[in-house]
C-alpha cells in the first residue's frame, strides 16, 4: 500500500471502543461482564420521536435536503436556544449536522491552521486532541483538578493563552468527570477569548443532564455572533445516539463556510432523522426529567458504592452520567486498575488516562445501567481487591 497522509498518522480513536472490544472478547469466552465503559443512555428513543422518523420515511421524506439543514428543524433550534440559553439566534446561524462530533471536526477545520494553538480540557473528550493533532495544531491542555471539582479554572486558561491561541474548547457538563461550570467561570473565559481574539467552541451535548446545578453557555456573551460556537445535539438526553443528529449555533460568516464543508463531506444530514429531531424539540419533554430522576438515583448509588471500596473515593458529579473515581490509594495506576477491574471483577470501565495525562489516578464509570448492575459491580470490585 502507498504511504498514507501525515494527518492519517496523527488522528486517533477512543478507548471506550477498545475496552468494549476487549470486554466482548471476554464475553465470547463465556465470562460475564458488567458494562460501564460506553457513554450512551440505557433507554430507548421515546416512541413519539421514533414515530416521527418512521412517518417521515413512509411519507417519502427520503431525498436530499439542504446541506445546512431542514428549515423546520433550524427554526425549532432557534426557539430551543431562546428557551434554554436565553437569547434568540438568527436562523442563518443554525447548522444541522449528523451528530455533534462533525460539528467539532468542521469548526476546527474551519478555524485552526497548522501551528495554531488549541486549548482544551484534560481529562477531556478524546476528539478534541485527535482533531488538533490531525490539523497539526499545538495541543494546550488545561488540567481539570479534583480540588476544583474538575471544573476548568479561568486563571489556568489565561496562563496558557499566547498570540498563537486560536481556539478554546469548553465542555460542560463534562465528559469524563461530570463537572458543571459556573456562570462566573463561563463569563470569565468568554471575556478572555474576547480580549485575546480567539474562538470558543462549547460542547454542550449534556446540557439538559444536570443535578443540583444549572447549565450555562459561554455563547451568551456574544450570542454566538462573533467568536463563540455552540454545539449540542440529540444523542444523549433524547437517547438518539444512533440517529446521528446534532446542531451548531455559529457566527453567520462561519455558517456560510461550513455549508461548503458539509456539501463536500456529507451532502446533508439524513432527512427523516431531522423530522424526528423537530418532534424531539417540539414534542413532550417530560421523559427528560423522568430520565434524570432515574439517573440521579443511579448516581447516588454508584457514588456511595465507590466510596465504600477501600482505596477508591468519588465526589458526586453534578452532570452527565459519569462517575470519575480517584483510585490513587489502590497503589495501581489508571490503566492497571482498569485492567484489574475487567479481568478480576468483570467490570468494564475506562482508565482516566484515556482522556489525557491528567486522568492518571482515576477511572471513569458510565452509570447508564441498572441499580442492580451497579450494586453487583461494587460487590465484585470489593471482592477482587480483598
Ligand atoms: N461530545 C462529548 C463530550 C461526548 O461525550 C460525546 C459522546 N460520547 C460527543 C460529543 C459525541 O456526540 P455525538 O454522538 O452526537 O456525535
Boltz pocket constraint, residues with backbone or C-beta under 6 A from the ligand:
constraints:
  - pocket:
      binder: B
      contacts: [[A, 39], [A, 98], [A, 99], [A, 100], [A, 101], [A, 102], [A, 125], [A, 171], [A, 173], [A, 174], [A, 175], [A, 203], [A, 205], [A, 233], [A, 234], [A, 235], [A, 241], [A, 245], [A, 246]]
      max_distance: 6.0
